Amino acid sequence: MISVLQLGSVDYPTALGLQQKLVGLRQEGRVGDVLLLLEHTPVITLGRNAKAQHILASPELLAQRGVEVFECDRGGDVTFHGPGQLVAYPIFDLRGFPSKSENRRTMGVIEFVRGLEDVLMRTCGDYGIATKRISGLTGVWTLDYPAAPGPAAPGTPVEGGDPSPINTEEAKIAALGIHVSRGVTSHGIALNVNADLSFFHLIIPCGIESKPVTSMAMELGRELRILEVAHALSRNFGTVFERQMLWLETLDALVGKDLGIPIKIPENLRKIHGDDDVSWA
């Protein structure tokens, strides 16, 4: 069973502190597998492979737009989180998930990453958005549609009632970056639902200059309810990872006591390695 907590809007330091606390509790066997679902206040995060020059905006412009900047221990480069983007942080002990490979007994990191991409692709598919993987890259991408023949513009109804895609260009709709320590995962995935895509102009997303970023709202021509998408994402986690999903009302329902979440992230986080095993993006 996977316990699901929908936390609403959470600033990045608080969410990072919560993850760190839950990872420790999961490693000690004091909690089961947990899925955190939330939105972040505007923030740019730099993974372990990030290049500072991939932040294009000046500190003054970032301050003007209310965007904070943090380093973190996930894999990957630079990304943005903000309102309208559904973030999922799975705190899973991979040793409890069987591998589908004949060469392993338990799930490995690459298999976990492919599973996260599968969750995202299924969720987009639930809303009629066709997506794909791109070899050598992580995350989920929309298809590159040919220009529509005739007068019908993208986003207009077509036969069968489904709209044609608003955005006909291959674009990234979801990002992925994880960290694994002693078999337990943290960080995770970010699905652009109703996100303000102008924030992505402040960075080179994931260090990839040649491909744009899109959202479910952009693809469908309408906004969606975040909570509705969160339920769809949760269902797909259950399908892909073959677990029942149990939605909890509060953190106390998970651990039965105050977690003592730090309100600030540790200084020089990149230099804290401890028993960390691997990061991936």
Contacts in CASP RR format, 6 or more apart in sequence:
PFRMAT RR
TARGET T0000
AUTHOR 0000-0000-0000
METHOD contacts of the structure
MODEL  1
MISVLQLGSVDYPTALGLQQKLVGLRQEGRVGDVLLLLEHTPVITLGRNA
KAQHILASPELLAQRGVEVFECDRGGDVTFHGPGQLVAYPIFDLRGFPSK
SENRRTMGVIEFVRGLEDVLMRTCGDYGIATKRISGLTGVWTLDYPAAPG
PAAPGTPVEGGDPSPINTEEAKIAALGIHVSRGVTSHGIALNVNADLSFF
HLIIPCGIESKPVTSMAMELGRELRILEVAHALSRNFGTVFERQMLWLET
LDALVGKDLGIPIKIPENLRKIHGDDDVSWA
1 32 0 8 1.000
1 33 0 8 1.000
1 243 0 8 1.000
1 244 0 8 1.000
1 245 0 8 1.000
1 246 0 8 1.000
2 33 0 8 1.000
2 34 0 8 1.000
2 35 0 8 1.000
2 90 0 8 1.000
2 92 0 8 1.000
2 237 0 8 1.000
2 238 0 8 1.000
2 241 0 8 1.000
2 243 0 8 1.000
2 244 0 8 1.000
2 245 0 8 1.000
2 246 0 8 1.000
3 31 0 8 1.000
3 32 0 8 1.000
3 33 0 8 1.000
3 34 0 8 1.000
3 35 0 8 1.000
3 246 0 8 1.000
3 247 0 8 1.000
3 248 0 8 1.000
3 254 0 8 1.000
4 34 0 8 1.000
4 35 0 8 1.000
4 37 0 8 1.000
4 234 0 8 1.000
4 245 0 8 1.000
4 246 0 8 1.000
4 247 0 8 1.000
4 248 0 8 1.000
5 34 0 8 1.000
5 35 0 8 1.000
5 36 0 8 1.000
5 37 0 8 1.000
5 247 0 8 1.000
5 248 0 8 1.000
5 250 0 8 1.000
5 251 0 8 1.000
5 254 0 8 1.000
6 37 0 8 1.000
6 38 0 8 1.000
6 227 0 8 1.000
6 230 0 8 1.000
6 247 0 8 1.000
7 15 0 8 1.000
7 36 0 8 1.000
7 37 0 8 1.000
7 38 0 8 1.000
8 37 0 8 1.000
8 38 0 8 1.000
8 39 0 8 1.000
9 38 0 8 1.000
9 39 0 8 1.000
9 40 0 8 1.000
9 41 0 8 1.000
9 83 0 8 1.000
10 18 0 8 1.000
10 38 0 8 1.000
10 39 0 8 1.000
10 40 0 8 1.000
10 41 0 8 1.000
11 40 0 8 1.000
11 41 0 8 1.000
11 43 0 8 1.000
11 68 0 8 1.000
12 40 0 8 1.000
12 41 0 8 1.000
12 43 0 8 1.000
12 45 0 8 1.000
12 68 0 8 1.000
12 70 0 8 1.000
12 81 0 8 1.000
12 265 0 8 1.000
13 70 0 8 1.000
13 262 0 8 1.000
13 263 0 8 1.000
13 264 0 8 1.000
13 265 0 8 1.000
14 261 0 8 1.000
14 263 0 8 1.000
15 36 0 8 1.000
15 38 0 8 1.000
15 40 0 8 1.000
15 87 0 8 1.000
15 89 0 8 1.000
16 70 0 8 1.000
16 72 0 8 1.000
16 265 0 8 1.000
17 261 0 8 1.000
17 262 0 8 1.000
17 265 0 8 1.000
18 36 0 8 1.000
18 251 0 8 1.000
18 259 0 8 1.000
18 261 0 8 1.000
19 36 0 8 1.000
19 89 0 8 1.000
19 91 0 8 1.000
19 186 0 8 1.000
19 187 0 8 1.000
20 186 0 8 1.000
20 262 0 8 1.000
21 259 0 8 1.000
21 260 0 8 1.000
21 261 0 8 1.000
22 31 0 8 1.000
22 34 0 8 1.000
22 36 0 8 1.000
22 91 0 8 1.000
22 186 0 8 1.000
22 259 0 8 1.000
23 91 0 8 1.000
23 181 0 8 1.000
23 184 0 8 1.000
23 186 0 8 1.000
24 184 0 8 1.000
25 31 0 8 1.000
25 255 0 8 1.000
26 32 0 8 1.000
26 33 0 8 1.000
26 34 0 8 1.000
26 91 0 8 1.000
26 92 0 8 1.000
26 93 0 8 1.000
26 184 0 8 1.000
27 93 0 8 1.000
27 181 0 8 1.000
27 182 0 8 1.000
27 183 0 8 1.000
27 184 0 8 1.000
30 255 0 8 1.000
31 91 0 8 1.000
31 254 0 8 1.000
31 255 0 8 1.000
32 93 0 8 1.000
33 90 0 8 1.000
33 91 0 8 1.000
33 92 0 8 1.000
33 93 0 8 1.000
33 243 0 8 1.000
34 90 0 8 1.000
34 91 0 8 1.000
34 92 0 8 1.000
34 254 0 8 1.000
35 88 0 8 1.000
35 89 0 8 1.000
35 90 0 8 1.000
35 91 0 8 1.000
35 234 0 8 1.000
35 237 0 8 1.000
35 245 0 8 1.000
36 87 0 8 1.000
36 88 0 8 1.000
36 89 0 8 1.000
36 90 0 8 1.000
36 91 0 8 1.000
37 86 0 8 1.000
37 87 0 8 1.000
37 88 0 8 1.000
37 230 0 8 1.000
37 233 0 8 1.000
37 234 0 8 1.000
38 87 0 8 1.000
38 89 0 8 1.000
39 81 0 8 1.000
39 82 0 8 1.000
39 83 0 8 1.000
39 84 0 8 1.000
39 85 0 8 1.000
39 86 0 8 1.000
39 87 0 8 1.000
39 226 0 8 1.000
40 81 0 8 1.000
40 82 0 8 1.000
40 83 0 8 1.000
40 85 0 8 1.000
40 87 0 8 1.000
41 68 0 8 1.000
41 82 0 8 1.000
41 83 0 8 1.000
42 65 0 8 1.000
42 66 0 8 1.000
42 67 0 8 1.000
42 68 0 8 1.000
42 80 0 8 1.000
42 81 0 8 1.000
42 82 0 8 1.000
42 83 0 8 1.000
42 199 0 8 1.000
43 67 0 8 1.000
43 68 0 8 1.000
43 69 0 8 1.000
43 70 0 8 1.000
43 80 0 8 1.000
43 81 0 8 1.000
43 82 0 8 1.000
44 55 0 8 1.000
44 62 0 8 1.000
44 67 0 8 1.000
44 68 0 8 1.000
44 69 0 8 1.000
44 70 0 8 1.000
44 78 0 8 1.000
44 79 0 8 1.000
44 80 0 8 1.000
44 202 0 8 1.000
44 203 0 8 1.000
45 69 0 8 1.000
45 70 0 8 1.000
45 71 0 8 1.000
45 72 0 8 1.000
45 74 0 8 1.000
45 78 0 8 1.000
45 79 0 8 1.000
45 80 0 8 1.000
45 81 0 8 1.000
46 52 0 8 1.000
46 55 0 8 1.000
46 69 0 8 1.000
46 70 0 8 1.000
46 71 0 8 1.000
46 72 0 8 1.000
46 77 0 8 1.000
46 78 0 8 1.000
47 71 0 8 1.000
47 72 0 8 1.000
47 73 0 8 1.000
47 74 0 8 1.000
47 75 0 8 1.000
47 76 0 8 1.000
47 77 0 8 1.000
47 78 0 8 1.000
47 177 0 8 1.000
47 279 0 8 1.000
47 281 0 8 1.000
48 73 0 8 1.000
48 74 0 8 1.000
48 75 0 8 1.000
48 76 0 8 1.000
48 270 0 8 1.000
48 279 0 8 1.000
49 75 0 8 1.000
49 76 0 8 1.000
49 77 0 8 1.000
49 281 0 8 1.000
50 71 0 8 1.000
50 76 0 8 1.000
50 77 0 8 1.000
50 78 0 8 1.000
51 77 0 8 1.000
51 78 0 8 1.000
51 207 0 8 1.000
54 77 0 8 1.000
54 78 0 8 1.000
54 203 0 8 1.000
54 204 0 8 1.000
54 207 0 8 1.000
55 62 0 8 1.000
55 69 0 8 1.000
55 78 0 8 1.000
55 202 0 8 1.000
55 203 0 8 1.000
56 201 0 8 1.000
56 202 0 8 1.000
56 203 0 8 1.000
56 204 0 8 1.000
57 65 0 8 1.000
57 67 0 8 1.000
57 202 0 8 1.000
57 203 0 8 1.000
61 202 0 8 1.000
62 68 0 8 1.000
62 69 0 8 1.000
62 202 0 8 1.000
65 199 0 8 1.000
65 202 0 8 1.000
67 80 0 8 1.000
67 199 0 8 1.000
67 202 0 8 1.000
70 265 0 8 1.000
71 269 0 8 1.000
71 270 0 8 1.000
72 187 0 8 1.000
72 265 0 8 1.000
72 269 0 8 1.000
73 179 0 8 1.000
73 187 0 8 1.000
73 269 0 8 1.000
73 270 0 8 1.000
73 272 0 8 1.000
73 276 0 8 1.000
73 279 0 8 1.000
74 177 0 8 1.000
74 178 0 8 1.000
74 179 0 8 1.000
74 186 0 8 1.000
74 187 0 8 1.000
74 188 0 8 1.000
74 279 0 8 1.000
74 280 0 8 1.000
74 281 0 8 1.000
75 177 0 8 1.000
75 178 0 8 1.000
75 179 0 8 1.000
75 187 0 8 1.000
75 279 0 8 1.000
75 280 0 8 1.000
75 281 0 8 1.000
76 177 0 8 1.000
76 206 0 8 1.000
76 279 0 8 1.000
76 280 0 8 1.000
76 281 0 8 1.000
77 204 0 8 1.000
77 206 0 8 1.000
77 207 0 8 1.000
77 281 0 8 1.000
78 203 0 8 1.000
78 204 0 8 1.000
78 205 0 8 1.000
78 206 0 8 1.000
78 207 0 8 1.000
79 175 0 8 1.000
79 190 0 8 1.000
79 203 0 8 1.000
79 205 0 8 1.000
79 206 0 8 1.000
80 199 0 8 1.000
80 200 0 8 1.000
80 202 0 8 1.000
80 203 0 8 1.000
80 205 0 8 1.000
81 87 0 8 1.000
81 190 0 8 1.000
82 195 0 8 1.000
82 196 0 8 1.000
82 199 0 8 1.000
83 194 0 8 1.000
83 195 0 8 1.000
83 196 0 8 1.000
84 192 0 8 1.000
84 193 0 8 1.000
84 194 0 8 1.000
84 195 0 8 1.000
84 196 0 8 1.000
84 226 0 8 1.000
85 190 0 8 1.000
85 191 0 8 1.000
85 192 0 8 1.000
85 193 0 8 1.000
85 195 0 8 1.000
86 190 0 8 1.000
86 191 0 8 1.000
86 193 0 8 1.000
86 226 0 8 1.000
86 229 0 8 1.000
86 230 0 8 1.000
86 233 0 8 1.000
87 188 0 8 1.000
87 189 0 8 1.000
87 190 0 8 1.000
87 191 0 8 1.000
88 119 0 8 1.000
88 188 0 8 1.000
88 189 0 8 1.000
88 190 0 8 1.000
88 191 0 8 1.000
88 233 0 8 1.000
88 237 0 8 1.000
89 186 0 8 1.000
89 187 0 8 1.000
89 188 0 8 1.000
90 116 0 8 1.000
90 185 0 8 1.000
90 188 0 8 1.000
90 237 0 8 1.000
91 184 0 8 1.000
91 185 0 8 1.000
91 186 0 8 1.000
92 112 0 8 1.000
92 184 0 8 1.000
92 185 0 8 1.000
92 241 0 8 1.000
93 183 0 8 1.000
93 184 0 8 1.000
94 106 0 8 1.000
94 107 0 8 1.000
94 108 0 8 1.000
94 109 0 8 1.000
94 112 0 8 1.000
94 180 0 8 1.000
94 183 0 8 1.000
94 184 0 8 1.000
94 185 0 8 1.000
95 106 0 8 1.000
95 183 0 8 1.000
96 106 0 8 1.000
96 107 0 8 1.000
97 106 0 8 1.000
97 107 0 8 1.000
97 112 0 8 1.000
97 241 0 8 1.000
98 105 0 8 1.000
98 106 0 8 1.000
98 107 0 8 1.000
99 105 0 8 1.000
99 106 0 8 1.000
99 107 0 8 1.000
99 108 0 8 1.000
99 111 0 8 1.000
100 111 0 8 1.000
101 111 0 8 1.000
104 111 0 8 1.000
109 178 0 8 1.000
109 180 0 8 1.000
109 278 0 8 1.000
109 280 0 8 1.000
110 280 0 8 1.000
112 178 0 8 1.000
112 180 0 8 1.000
112 185 0 8 1.000
113 138 0 8 1.000
113 176 0 8 1.000
113 178 0 8 1.000
113 280 0 8 1.000
115 240 0 8 1.000
115 241 0 8 1.000
116 176 0 8 1.000
116 178 0 8 1.000
116 188 0 8 1.000
116 189 0 8 1.000
117 133 0 8 1.000
117 138 0 8 1.000
117 139 0 8 1.000
117 140 0 8 1.000
117 176 0 8 1.000
118 236 0 8 1.000
118 240 0 8 1.000
119 189 0 8 1.000
119 233 0 8 1.000
119 236 0 8 1.000
119 237 0 8 1.000
119 240 0 8 1.000
120 131 0 8 1.000
120 139 0 8 1.000
120 140 0 8 1.000
120 173 0 8 1.000
120 174 0 8 1.000
120 176 0 8 1.000
120 189 0 8 1.000
120 191 0 8 1.000
120 233 0 8 1.000
121 131 0 8 1.000
121 132 0 8 1.000
121 133 0 8 1.000
121 140 0 8 1.000
122 236 0 8 1.000
122 239 0 8 1.000
122 240 0 8 1.000
123 191 0 8 1.000
123 229 0 8 1.000
123 232 0 8 1.000
123 233 0 8 1.000
123 236 0 8 1.000
124 130 0 8 1.000
124 131 0 8 1.000
124 140 0 8 1.000
124 173 0 8 1.000
124 174 0 8 1.000
124 191 0 8 1.000
124 216 0 8 1.000
125 131 0 8 1.000
126 232 0 8 1.000
126 236 0 8 1.000
127 216 0 8 1.000
127 220 0 8 1.000
127 224 0 8 1.000
127 229 0 8 1.000
127 232 0 8 1.000
128 162 0 8 1.000
128 220 0 8 1.000
129 142 0 8 1.000
129 165 0 8 1.000
129 173 0 8 1.000
129 216 0 8 1.000
129 219 0 8 1.000
129 220 0 8 1.000
130 142 0 8 1.000
130 143 0 8 1.000
130 165 0 8 1.000
131 140 0 8 1.000
131 141 0 8 1.000
131 142 0 8 1.000
131 143 0 8 1.000
131 173 0 8 1.000
131 174 0 8 1.000
132 140 0 8 1.000
132 141 0 8 1.000
132 142 0 8 1.000
132 143 0 8 1.000
133 139 0 8 1.000
133 140 0 8 1.000
133 141 0 8 1.000
134 141 0 8 1.000
137 206 0 8 1.000
137 208 0 8 1.000
138 175 0 8 1.000
138 176 0 8 1.000
138 177 0 8 1.000
138 280 0 8 1.000
138 281 0 8 1.000
139 172 0 8 1.000
139 174 0 8 1.000
139 175 0 8 1.000
139 176 0 8 1.000
139 189 0 8 1.000
140 172 0 8 1.000
140 173 0 8 1.000
140 174 0 8 1.000
140 176 0 8 1.000
141 170 0 8 1.000
141 171 0 8 1.000
141 172 0 8 1.000
141 173 0 8 1.000
141 211 0 8 1.000
142 165 0 8 1.000
142 167 0 8 1.000
142 169 0 8 1.000
142 170 0 8 1.000
142 171 0 8 1.000
142 172 0 8 1.000
142 173 0 8 1.000
142 214 0 8 1.000
142 219 0 8 1.000
143 165 0 8 1.000
143 170 0 8 1.000
144 168 0 8 1.000
144 169 0 8 1.000
144 170 0 8 1.000
145 154 0 8 1.000
145 164 0 8 1.000
145 165 0 8 1.000
145 168 0 8 1.000
145 169 0 8 1.000
146 168 0 8 1.000
147 168 0 8 1.000
148 154 0 8 1.000
148 164 0 8 1.000
148 168 0 8 1.000
152 158 0 8 1.000
152 164 0 8 1.000
153 164 0 8 1.000
154 164 0 8 1.000
154 165 0 8 1.000
154 166 0 8 1.000
154 167 0 8 1.000
154 168 0 8 1.000
155 163 0 8 1.000
155 164 0 8 1.000
155 165 0 8 1.000
155 166 0 8 1.000
155 220 0 8 1.000
155 221 0 8 1.000
156 163 0 8 1.000
156 164 0 8 1.000
157 163 0 8 1.000
158 164 0 8 1.000
163 220 0 8 1.000
163 221 0 8 1.000
165 219 0 8 1.000
166 218 0 8 1.000
166 219 0 8 1.000
166 220 0 8 1.000
166 221 0 8 1.000
167 214 0 8 1.000
167 218 0 8 1.000
167 219 0 8 1.000
169 212 0 8 1.000
170 211 0 8 1.000
171 211 0 8 1.000
171 212 0 8 1.000
171 213 0 8 1.000
171 214 0 8 1.000
172 205 0 8 1.000
172 206 0 8 1.000
172 208 0 8 1.000
172 211 0 8 1.000
172 212 0 8 1.000
172 213 0 8 1.000
172 214 0 8 1.000
173 191 0 8 1.000
173 192 0 8 1.000
173 213 0 8 1.000
173 214 0 8 1.000
173 215 0 8 1.000
173 216 0 8 1.000
173 219 0 8 1.000
174 189 0 8 1.000
174 190 0 8 1.000
174 191 0 8 1.000
174 192 0 8 1.000
175 189 0 8 1.000
175 190 0 8 1.000
175 205 0 8 1.000
175 206 0 8 1.000
176 188 0 8 1.000
176 189 0 8 1.000
176 190 0 8 1.000
176 281 0 8 1.000
177 187 0 8 1.000
177 188 0 8 1.000
177 189 0 8 1.000
177 279 0 8 1.000
177 280 0 8 1.000
177 281 0 8 1.000
178 185 0 8 1.000
178 186 0 8 1.000
178 187 0 8 1.000
178 188 0 8 1.000
178 279 0 8 1.000
178 280 0 8 1.000
178 281 0 8 1.000
179 185 0 8 1.000
179 186 0 8 1.000
179 187 0 8 1.000
179 276 0 8 1.000
179 278 0 8 1.000
179 279 0 8 1.000
179 280 0 8 1.000
180 186 0 8 1.000
180 276 0 8 1.000
180 277 0 8 1.000
180 278 0 8 1.000
180 279 0 8 1.000
180 280 0 8 1.000
181 275 0 8 1.000
181 276 0 8 1.000
181 277 0 8 1.000
182 275 0 8 1.000
182 277 0 8 1.000
183 277 0 8 1.000
191 216 0 8 1.000
191 229 0 8 1.000
191 233 0 8 1.000
192 213 0 8 1.000
192 214 0 8 1.000
192 215 0 8 1.000
192 216 0 8 1.000
192 218 0 8 1.000
193 215 0 8 1.000
193 216 0 8 1.000
193 217 0 8 1.000
193 224 0 8 1.000
193 226 0 8 1.000
193 229 0 8 1.000
194 215 0 8 1.000
194 216 0 8 1.000
194 217 0 8 1.000
194 223 0 8 1.000
194 224 0 8 1.000
194 226 0 8 1.000
195 215 0 8 1.000
195 217 0 8 1.000
197 213 0 8 1.000
197 214 0 8 1.000
197 215 0 8 1.000
197 218 0 8 1.000
200 213 0 8 1.000
205 213 0 8 1.000
206 281 0 8 1.000
216 224 0 8 1.000
216 229 0 8 1.000
217 223 0 8 1.000
217 224 0 8 1.000
234 245 0 8 1.000
234 247 0 8 1.000
235 245 0 8 1.000
237 243 0 8 1.000
237 245 0 8 1.000
238 244 0 8 1.000
238 245 0 8 1.000
248 254 0 8 1.000
251 259 0 8 1.000
252 258 0 8 1.000
266 272 0 8 1.000
END
